[in-house]
Amino acid sequence: AGYSWSCGLGKQEVVRGTERFEMVVQARTGPLQVGIANVGHKEWIGDSWWDEASENKAWYLNGSGDLCTGRRKVIRGRSEIKQGDVIGISVDMDYGVAAFYKIPASDKKGH
């Protein structure tokens, strides 16, 4: 009874230009957070970004598909993240823009 945590914490620093990161959800066994954090604030990165301390320092999609920063939901998602979905983040440091997206497993068609 219960669930386990699986964490993948990678460091890919983006200083200039545009980078795109994608991951495929292999399985869902519990809460899910996929996002980016300001490198200057890595001392607070812990078990969860669902914390007031991470507000405006980390941005993430939760398992419901909501875009969040800390405990604040910025945009409500239309559907939850499921096994097989592709989660992506595009970061453009020249313009200071980050875009989050989800490609449902049913729509991947050669992705």
Phi and psi in degrees as GROMACS dihedral restraints (atoms count N, CA, C in turn):
[ dihedral_restraints ]
;  ai    aj    ak    al  type     phi  dphi    fc
    3     4     5     6     1   118.4    20    10
    4     5     6     7     1  -161.3    20    10
    6     7     8     9     1  -149.0    20    10
    7     8     9    10     1   167.8    20    10
    9    10    11    12     1  -117.1    20    10
   10    11    12    13     1   156.7    20    10
   12    13    14    15     1   -97.2    20    10
   13    14    15    16     1   139.6    20    10
   15    16    17    18     1  -128.3    20    10
   16    17    18    19     1   126.8    20    10
   18    19    20    21     1  -125.3    20    10
   19    20    21    22     1   134.2    20    10
   21    22    23    24     1  -123.7    20    10
   22    23    24    25     1   107.0    20    10
   24    25    26    27     1  -112.8    20    10
   25    26    27    28     1   111.7    20    10
   27    28    29    30     1  -115.6    20    10
   28    29    30    31     1   156.1    20    10
   30    31    32    33     1  -117.4    20    10
   31    32    33    34     1   112.7    20    10
   33    34    35    36     1  -132.8    20    10
   34    35    36    37     1    99.5    20    10
   36    37    38    39     1   -82.5    20    10
   37    38    39    40     1   132.5    20    10
   39    40    41    42     1  -114.6    20    10
   40    41    42    43     1   117.2    20    10
   42    43    44    45     1  -106.3    20    10
   43    44    45    46     1   -43.0    20    10
   45    46    47    48     1  -137.0    20    10
   46    47    48    49     1   157.9    20    10
   48    49    50    51     1    77.8    20    10
   49    50    51    52     1  -163.4    20    10
   51    52    53    54     1  -119.8    20    10
   52    53    54    55     1   137.6    20    10
   54    55    56    57     1  -131.2    20    10
   55    56    57    58     1   147.4    20    10
   57    58    59    60     1  -126.5    20    10
   58    59    60    61     1   132.9    20    10
   60    61    62    63     1  -121.4    20    10
   61    62    63    64     1   136.9    20    10
   63    64    65    66     1  -136.7    20    10
   64    65    66    67     1   149.4    20    10
   66    67    68    69     1  -141.8    20    10
   67    68    69    70     1   148.1    20    10
   69    70    71    72     1  -102.1    20    10
   70    71    72    73     1   132.0    20    10
   72    73    74    75     1   -77.8    20    10
   73    74    75    76     1   110.0    20    10
   75    76    77    78     1   -79.6    20    10
   76    77    78    79     1   -36.1    20    10
   78    79    80    81     1  -161.0    20    10
   79    80    81    82     1   153.0    20    10
   81    82    83    84     1  -117.8    20    10
   82    83    84    85     1   113.7    20    10
   84    85    86    87     1  -117.5    20    10
   85    86    87    88     1    -1.3    20    10
   87    88    89    90     1  -179.6    20    10
   88    89    90    91     1  -158.3    20    10
   90    91    92    93     1   -57.8    20    10
   91    92    93    94     1   150.8    20    10
   93    94    95    96     1  -133.2    20    10
   94    95    96    97     1   134.5    20    10
   96    97    98    99     1  -140.5    20    10
   97    98    99   100     1   122.4    20    10
   99   100   101   102     1  -126.1    20    10
  100   101   102   103     1   120.8    20    10
  102   103   104   105     1  -167.8    20    10
  103   104   105   106     1  -164.2    20    10
  105   106   107   108     1  -130.2    20    10
  106   107   108   109     1   155.4    20    10
  108   109   110   111     1  -136.5    20    10
  109   110   111   112     1   152.0    20    10
  111   112   113   114     1   -69.1    20    10
  112   113   114   115     1   121.8    20    10
  114   115   116   117     1   -57.2    20    10
  115   116   117   118     1   -31.6    20    10
  117   118   119   120     1   -67.9    20    10
  118   119   120   121     1    -7.8    20    10
  120   121   122   123     1  -119.7    20    10
  121   122   123   124     1    28.5    20    10
  123   124   125   126     1   -69.8    20    10
  124   125   126   127     1   -12.9    20    10
  126   127   128   129     1   -66.0    20    10
  127   128   129   130     1   -23.9    20    10
  129   130   131   132     1   -96.4    20    10
  130   131   132   133     1    -5.6    20    10
  132   133   134   135     1   -65.3    20    10
  133   134   135   136     1   116.6    20    10
  135   136   137   138     1  -129.1    20    10
  136   137   138   139     1  -138.8    20    10
  138   139   140   141     1   -72.8    20    10
  139   140   141   142     1   -28.5    20    10
  141   142   143   144     1  -149.7    20    10
  142   143   144   145     1   144.7    20    10
  144   145   146   147     1   -89.7    20    10
  145   146   147   148     1    -2.0    20    10
  147   148   149   150     1   -78.1    20    10
  148   149   150   151     1    67.3    20    10
  150   151   152   153     1  -152.1    20    10
  151   152   153   154     1   139.8    20    10
  153   154   155   156     1   -58.2    20    10
  154   155   156   157     1   -29.3    20    10
  156   157   158   159     1   -63.9    20    10
  157   158   159   160     1   -22.0    20    10
  159   160   161   162     1   -95.0    20    10
  160   161   162   163     1    -0.6    20    10
  162   163   164   165     1   -61.2    20    10
  163   164   165   166     1   129.7    20    10
  165   166   167   168     1    65.0    20    10
  166   167   168   169     1    12.2    20    10
  168   169   170   171     1  -117.1    20    10
  169   170   171   172     1   -25.4    20    10
  171   172   173   174     1  -138.5    20    10
  172   173   174   175     1   141.5    20    10
  174   175   176   177     1  -126.0    20    10
  175   176   177   178     1   134.9    20    10
  177   178   179   180     1  -153.5    20    10
  178   179   180   181     1   157.2    20    10
  180   181   182   183     1   -95.3    20    10
  181   182   183   184     1   132.8    20    10
  183   184   185   186     1   -94.5    20    10
  184   185   186   187     1   179.1    20    10
  186   187   188   189     1   -60.5    20    10
  187   188   189   190     1   -23.7    20    10
  189   190   191   192     1   -83.2    20    10
  190   191   192   193     1    -6.0    20    10
  192   193   194   195     1    89.5    20    10
  193   194   195   196     1     7.0    20    10
  195   196   197   198     1   -78.5    20    10
  196   197   198   199     1   142.0    20    10
  198   199   200   201     1   -88.4    20    10
  199   200   201   202     1   125.0    20    10
  201   202   203   204     1  -130.4    20    10
  202   203   204   205     1   158.2    20    10
  204   205   206   207     1  -136.9    20    10
  205   206   207   208     1   118.6    20    10
  207   208   209   210     1    60.6    20    10
  208   209   210   211     1  -132.0    20    10
  210   211   212   213     1   -92.4    20    10
  211   212   213   214     1     4.6    20    10
  213   214   215   216     1   -96.3    20    10
  214   215   216   217     1   124.4    20    10
  216   217   218   219     1   -84.7    20    10
  217   218   219   220     1   121.6    20    10
  219   220   221   222     1   -89.7    20    10
  220   221   222   223     1   -44.2    20    10
  222   223   224   225     1  -136.4    20    10
  223   224   225   226     1   128.2    20    10
  225   226   227   228     1   -77.7    20    10
  226   227   228   229     1   129.7    20    10
  228   229   230   231     1   -73.5    20    10
  229   230   231   232     1   157.5    20    10
  231   232   233   234     1   -88.4    20    10
  232   233   234   235     1   -24.8    20    10
  234   235   236   237     1  -154.6    20    10
  235   236   237   238     1   151.8    20    10
  237   238   239   240     1   -70.9    20    10
  238   239   240   241     1   158.6    20    10
  240   241   242   243     1   -82.1    20    10
  241   242   243   244     1   131.3    20    10
  243   244   245   246     1  -124.1    20    10
  244   245   246   247     1   167.1    20    10
  246   247   248   249     1   -56.4    20    10
  247   248   249   250     1   133.4    20    10
  249   250   251   252     1    93.6    20    10
  250   251   252   253     1   -16.1    20    10
  252   253   254   255     1   -67.0    20    10
  253   254   255   256     1   150.1    20    10
  255   256   257   258     1  -104.6    20    10
  256   257   258   259     1   126.6    20    10
  258   259   260   261     1  -107.9    20    10
  259   260   261   262     1   130.1    20    10
  261   262   263   264     1  -130.7    20    10
  262   263   264   265     1   153.0    20    10
  264   265   266   267     1  -135.7    20    10
  265   266   267   268     1   125.8    20    10
  267   268   269   270     1  -110.8    20    10
  268   269   270   271     1   125.7    20    10
  270   271   272   273     1  -117.8    20    10
  271   272   273   274     1   124.2    20    10
  273   274   275   276     1  -117.0    20    10
  274   275   276   277     1   100.3    20    10
  276   277   278   279     1   -75.5    20    10
  277   278   279   280     1   -21.7    20    10
  279   280   281   282     1   -65.8    20    10
  280   281   282   283     1   -32.6    20    10
  282   283   284   285     1  -111.4    20    10
  283   284   285   286     1    -3.8    20    10
  285   286   287   288     1    68.1    20    10
  286   287   288   289     1    42.8    20    10
  288   289   290   291     1  -123.0    20    10
  289   290   291   292     1   137.7    20    10
  291   292   293   294     1  -126.4    20    10
  292   293   294   295     1   131.8    20    10
  294   295   296   297     1  -120.3    20    10
  295   296   297   298     1   130.9    20    10
  297   298   299   300     1  -105.6    20    10
  298   299   300   301     1   142.4    20    10
  300   301   302   303     1  -148.7    20    10
  301   302   303   304     1   159.1    20    10
  303   304   305   306     1  -131.3    20    10
  304   305   306   307     1   130.1    20    10
  306   307   308   309     1  -109.0    20    10
  307   308   309   310     1   110.2    20    10
  309   310   311   312     1   -60.0    20    10
  310   311   312   313     1   147.5    20    10
  312   313   314   315     1   -52.0    20    10
  313   314   315   316     1   -36.8    20    10
  315   316   317   318     1   -71.2    20    10
  316   317   318   319     1   -16.0    20    10
  318   319   320   321     1  -109.1    20    10
  319   320   321   322     1     7.0    20    10
  321   322   323   324     1   -66.8    20    10
  322   323   324   325     1   -38.6    20    10
  324   325   326   327     1    26.8    20    10
  325   326   327   328     1    73.0    20    10
  327   328   329   330     1    81.0    20    10
  328   329   330   331     1    10.9    20    10
